[in-house]
Amino acid sequence: MVQNKIASSDIFTAFYFCIKQIEIIIVNETFNYSFFSIK
């Protein structure tokens, strides 16, 4: 039971970090796009 909880927690953590990475990429892309559009 405890091992199962840890496993699902690890999956959740990995999923969370994955989403954070995607957010950072999207923000960077949007920023670069806006920056070059202004230029």
C-alpha positions in Angstrom: 0.0 0.0 0.0 2.7 2.4 1.0 4.8 1.5 -2.1 1.8 2.1 -4.3 1.4 5.6 -2.8 5.0 6.4 -3.4 4.8 5.2 -7.0 1.8 7.3 -7.8 3.4 10.2 -6.1 6.5 9.9 -8.2 4.3 9.8 -11.4 2.5 12.9 -10.2 5.8 14.7 -9.5 7.2 13.7 -12.9 3.9 14.9 -14.5 4.1 18.2 -12.6 7.7 18.9 -13.6 6.8 18.0 -17.2 4.0 20.6 -17.3 6.3 23.1 -15.7 8.9 22.6 -18.4 6.3 23.0 -21.1 5.0 26.2 -19.5 8.6 27.6 -19.4 9.1 26.7 -23.1 5.8 28.3 -24.1 6.6 31.5 -22.1 10.1 31.7 -23.7 8.7 31.1 -27.2 6.0 33.7 -26.7 8.5 36.2 -25.3 10.9 35.6 -28.2 8.0 36.0 -30.7 6.8 39.3 -29.1 10.4 40.6 -28.9 11.1 39.9 -32.5 7.8 41.3 -33.6 8.5 44.6 -31.9 11.9 44.7 -33.5 
